[in-house]
Amino acid sequence: MAKTPVTVAHGDGIGPEIMAAALSVLDAAGAQIEIEPVEIGEKVYQRGNPAGIEPEAWESLRRTKVFLKGPITTPEGHGYKSLNVTARKRLGLYANVRPCVSYHPFIETLHPQMDVVIVRENEEDLYAGLEYRLSAGETESLKLISRAGCERIVRYAFEYARRHNRRKVACFTKDNVLTMTDGLFHQVFDEIAAGYRDIANEHWFIDAGTAQLADTPEAFDVVVLPNLYGDIVSEVAAQIAGSVGLAGSANVGDLCAMFDPMHGAAPRRAGQNLANPSGLLLASVLMLVHINQPDVAERVHNAWLRTIEDGIHTYDTYSEDVSTQKAGTREFACAVVARLGQKPNRLKPATYSHGVQQRPAAIFRAEQPAPNIELVGIDVYVEWLSHNATELAALLARIDAGLKLEMLSNRGVRVWPGVIAETFCTDTFRCRFLVDQGGASHRQILDLLERITGTGLEIVKTEYLRNFDGRPGFSPAQG
């Protein structure tokens, strides 16, 4: 078998130790991979690169299209970008797959039957990283949800369920509040679910769904979520299964894939031969399945299960009740190597087949008819330091530009008309202007903005208001 080139980054903190351990197991198991090492993370940031990765590393990734990555540290402070987020976006890794499995009774858990796969959208939502400071006292982050992004991740979740003989896909959103963004995710979920009659489906609001998952994870199988919710829920699921330190992660796109542990770099544990390499090792198993080496993946996974079953545990999962040996990072890897070819006796053995891999199925986007779009107004955000909505409304009402001041809001809450003293206001107000009837022209919008500026107000942001097929493409103010 020809070796598959794989870009490997050891990472920061405990990264080099757990990567050495994982690679030693893969080598002993006969993985046919050719490693291209690259440097990423803390040292690259310190050299003045705000992305934490050099151009030559990108060249390797685009060549191999497979990335095995240790955890890294992103420096705190403005200007530094998360390399994980950057890699997912630049390489088109839209599906984040995180299996969360309990290993009862060998790893302590309250949920011995738990076997849940979290499928998280990986490129959009608040992780688009579009943030702004609007004024002295208010900041903003834009939540972006596209139909194309929803279609890709939801279809991936159902295809994953079908390929892996899963019985149900659940969707978590908060579309009772975020009716447009999360509402689109839920709508697309329902549309695509109708085409998979062999797989059950259900929708939960994110708060109720997470509570149910934490209490009764056995009720779930595959869960698909927007980016931020998926990040949080997968960490919760991994921890209640037994430990985040045991969880591997696959980030998959149409052309490339990245595999890493769910946990961070844990610098305080670095260099002590303490760290648990299991998360990275199980991520490596996902990688082996992806590059179509299922026999090696099966051998590694079953040896790992047998090691856990035999009570050889690192400090984070060690328990005097069930553990037989507290192993260091290197010793744990050696124990896995010693059990290659063996299968667990009580835990469910791992089985993988050729062709059942992490790669996405072909995604066929349903063509949507082009809507009739009509410009009907604009939301103008202004800085108003007096915080008095009535005074601001009186100032704006004197402007005549063919658009009418419809309302003022502050942090999404309507404060005019109908202002009440109890409503707290910051220094940024949204001023909604709409045409009385028909559509607005760009000339009218520009004239309005010029007139607002002429009052001495500071405009900090604008959003055009459009109707799509006669329906507002913007949310109303609360209250």
N, C-alpha and C positions, 0 to 999 in steps of 0.2 A: 504494500500500500504506500502510495506517495504521501509524504508528510505534508500536513496542512500548515501554512505559515500563520502564526499567531503573534500579534503585538502584545507584549507583556510589560506592564508598569508595576513596580513593587510598591510604590506609594510611600506614605509617611507613617510615623508612629510605629505601630505594630505591623504595618504593611510588609516590610522586608522579611520579617520572621515568618509570618503566616504564608507569604508567597513561596518562600523557600520550602516550607513544609508541604504545601499543596503540590508544587512542582515535583518534589521528590516522590510523592505518591503517584502522580500521573506518569512519571518516568518508569517507575517500578511496574505499573499496571500495563505498560506497553502502548501508551498514547502516542499516536503518530503525529506529532506536532513539531514544527520548526520555529523556535522562539526568536522574535525580533525585539530586544529590550529597548525601552524608551524611558526617559526621565520626565516625570510630571510632578506637580504639587508644590510643596513648600519651598524647596530649593529654587525652583523655576520662578515662583512668585518673588522670592527674595532677590533674584537677579533683575527684577524690574519688569517682568512680564505679567501683566494683570490677569491674563487668562490661565496662567499656570501650566502652559504647554507650548513647546517650541515648534516651529514650522516643520522640522524634520520628523517630529512625532506624528504630525498630521499626515505627512507623506507615507509613513509606515502604515497608519490606520487605513488610509484610502487604498493602499496596495493589498494589505492582508484581509481587510474587512472583518476581522475578528479581534476583539480587544479583551484581554484578561487583565483586570485592574485591581490592585490593592486599594485600601482606603486612603484618602488624602485629607490634608488640612487646608482649608481656605482661610487666609488671614482675615481678621475682622477689620472692618472699616470700609469707607466708601471707595469705590473704584475697583475692587477685586471681584471677579466673577467666579461663580461655582463652576469648576471644571466638569463636574457631573452633568449639570444642566447644559453647559456649552456643548459637550460631546453628544448628548442626546439630540440636540437641535441640529448641529452641523452635519451629523451623520444620519439624520432622519430616523432615529430610534424611537418610534412613537409608542411602542408597547413595552411597558415595564411589567414583567411577570415575576411574582413573588410567592412561591409555595410556602405555606405555613402549616407544618405538620407536627403533631405531638408524638412523643416517643415513650409513652407510658408503658411500664412503670419505671423506666430507667432514667428518664428526665422528669423532674417534678412538674406537674401540671394539674389543674383542676378539670381539664377537658381531655380525657384519655382517647376519645374518638375523633379528635379534630383533624381534619384534612381539607384545608381551604386554600384556594389559589386566588390571590389578588391580582387583577389585571388593571393596571393604572395607565391612563393616558399620560403621555410623557413629554409633550412639547408645548401645550397651550395653558389655558387657565391663568391664574395669577403668577405661575412660573414663567410667563412670557417676560417677566422682569421689567415691565414698563411702569416705572414709578416717577412721580414728579412731586416737587415741593411747590404748592400753589401759592402759599403766602407765608407770613411769619409763623402762623400757628396751625397750618393744615397741610397734610401730605396726601398723596393719592397713588393707588396702584390699580392698573387696568386689568380686568378679568376678560380674557379673550377666549371665546368658544366658537369654533367654526363647524359648519355642517360636515365638511370633508374630514376634519379631525375626529368628529364624533363617529362618522360612518366607519372610519378605519379601525378605531379601537373597539367599537362594539362588535363589528363583524369578526375582528380578531378573537375576541372573547368567546363568541359562539363557535368559531372554527376550532379554537383550542379545546373547548368542552367536547366537541364532537370527536376530535382526534384522540383525546385522552379518556374517552368513555365517561365523561362527567354528565350528571343528570340534570343540572339546573344552572342557570346564570341569573344572578341578582344584580340590580343596578341601584346605586346609592346616589341621590342628588338632594338638593334643597330647593326644588323648584316651586315650593309654596311661597318662598320669599324671592328667590332669584328667578323670576318667571321667564325671562328671556334667555339668559345664558344656560343655567341648569335646565330650564324648560326645553331648550333645543336638544340637550343631551338626552333627556328623558324621551322626547318625541322621537328622536332617531332610534333610541333603544327599542321603543315599541314597534316602529316600522320594520326594523331588521329582525326582531324576535319573531314576527309573524312568518318569516321565511324559514324558521327552524322549528318545525312542529314536533320534532323528536326530542327537543330539549325544553324543559320547563323554564319559565321566566317569571320574575317578580320585581317590583320596584319598592324601594324603601326611602323615606327621608333619611338623610345622612345621620341625624342625631338618633332617631329610633333604630335605624339599621345597625349603627355602631354599638348601641347598647345591647341589642339582641345578639350581635356577633360576640360581644364580650361575655354575655351570659350563656348563650346556647350556640356555640360555633358549629355544632353538628347539624344545625338547620341550614347551613350554607355549603356551597360547593365551589363555584366560580363567582367572584364578585368583580364587577367592572365599575370604575369610578373616574371622574375627572381628576386632574393632576394633584391638586393640593389634598383633597380628601383621600385619594389613593395613597399618598405618601404617609399620612397620619394613620389611616386605618391599617395599612400593612405592618407598620411598626407595632400597633396594638395587637394585631393578630399574631405576629411572630412571638411577641412576649408572652401572651397568654397560652400559646402552644407549648412554651417551655423556656425559650430564650431567644432574643434577637441575635445573639452570637451564633446561633445554629442556622440562620437563614441566608440562603443564597438568592441572587437576583439576576435576572436576564433582562437586558434592554435590547429590543429587537426592532429592526426596520426592514424595508424591502431589500436593501443591499448590504447593510452592515449589522453587527451585533456587538454588544458589550456585556461582560459578565463580571460581577463584583459582589462582595458581601453587603448585607444591608447595614451593618454597623459601621461606626466611624473609626478614626485612626487611633483613638485611645492612647495619646502620647505618654500618659503617666504609667502605662503598662509596658512601654517599649523597652526592648533590650534586657528583659528579665526572664525570658523563656517561660512566660506565663500564658500568653494569649492563646485563645482557642482558634485553631485554623479551620473549624468546621464550616463557617459561613462561606469562606472563599473556596473551600474544597467542594462544597455542594454547588456553588456557582460554576466551578470547573466541570462538574457533572453535567450541568445544563449546557455548557459550552460543547462538551463531547457529543451530546445528543444533536446539537445544532450543526456540527461539522460532520455528522453522519458516522460517528464512531460509537454506536450504541452498545456494542459488546464491552468496550473499555469503560463506558459510563456505568454499565451494570456492574462490572467487576469492582470498580471504585466505590460505588454507592453501597453495595452489599457488604464490602469489607468495612466501610465506615459504620454501617448499621450493626455489624457483628461486634465491632470495637465498643460501641455504645452499650450494646447488650451485655458484653462481658464486664461492664462496670469500669472501664478505663476512661476517666473523665478529666477534663481540665478544671482548674479551680472554680470557674464560674458555674459549672453544672455539677460539681462534686457534692455528694450527699452520703453521709456515713451509713444511711439506711440501705442504699443500693450500690454505691460505688465500691470497687475493689482496689482501685489505684488512682491517686491524684497525679496526673501526668503533666509534664511541661509540654510546650509547643512541639519540640523535636521528638520527645518520647511518644506523644500522641500520634504523630505522623508515622513513626516506626511501628507502632501498634497496628495502624491501618495497613501498612505494607505487609506486615506479618500475617494478616488475615485475607490477603488477596486470594481469590478463588473460593472463599468461604461465604456462606449465606447465614443470615440471622435465623435463630430457632423460634423466637416468639414475635419479633417485629415482622411486619409484612415485607418480604423480599422485593427489591426493585427489579423491574423488567422494562426493557426498552427494545423497540423494534426499528429496523431500518425504515427510513422514510417518515417516521413519526417524530418530527423535529420541531424546533421552535420557530422555524421560518414562517412568515405570514403566508396565508393563502392568497391567491390573486384577489385583489379588491376591485370590485366593479361598482363604480359610483353610479347611483341612480341619477339620471339627468333630471334636473329641476327646471320647470318652465321659468323663463325670465319674468320677474314681477314688474308691474307698473310702479315706478318710483316717482314720488312727488315731494319736492322740497316745500315744507310748510312753516318753517321757523328755525329758531336757534336758541340754545341755552348759552347764556353768557355768564361766566363766573367772574365776579368782581370782588376785590378786597374792600371791606367796609368796616373800618375800625371802631365805629360807634356801636356796632352790633344791634342797632335799632332798625328793624325791618320796615316799620311804618315810614320812617324818614327816608329810607332808601327808595321805597316804592313811590313816594311823593316826588322825589328827584327824577326817577325814570319815567314817571307818567307824563312828564312835560315833553318827552321826546316824541316827535311825529315823523315816523319813517315808513308808514304803511304796515307796520306790525304792532300788535297790541301786547302790552305787558300782561301776561296771563297769570303768573304767580311768582313768588319768591320761595326758595327753600334753603335750608341750612343743614348740611350733612344728610340730605335726602328727606328731611321733614318740612312740610309746608309751613311757612311762617307768615305768609301774606297771600291773599286776604285771610282773615280769621286768626290773626296772631293772638297768642295768649302769653301772659307773663311767665308762666312756668316753663316754657320751652327754652332750653339753653342754646345759645348761638355762639359760633366761633366767628372768625374774621373773614370767612369766605362764603359768599352768597351766590346761589344759582338763580339767575333771572331768566325766566322763560318768556320768549316773545313768539307769538303765532300770528299768522294771517287770519283775517276774519273769515275768508272763504277762498277757495281755489288754491293755487300754488304761489309760493314766494319766488322772487328772482334773486340771483346772486347780487345784482346791483342794489336791491333793497337791503340785503344782509350787510353789504359793505357800508352802505349809507348809515344803517343803524349803528354799526360798530364805531364809525367815525363820530357820530353824534354822542354816543356814550363816552368815548374818550374826551370829547369836548366838555363834558361836565366835570372833568377832573378825576373821574373814577379810574382805577387801575384794573384793566382786564387781565385776568390771570389764565383763562382757558375758555375755549368755545367748543360746542358740539352742535353740528347741524341736526335738525329734526326732520325726518322724512317719513312719509307714509308708504307702505308697501302693499300694493293691491287694496288701497283704501284703509288699511289697518296701521295704527301708529307703530313705528319702529323705535319707540322710546318709551321708557317707563314713566308712569305718573308719580307725582310726589306723594309721600306717605302723609297721612294726617289730614 
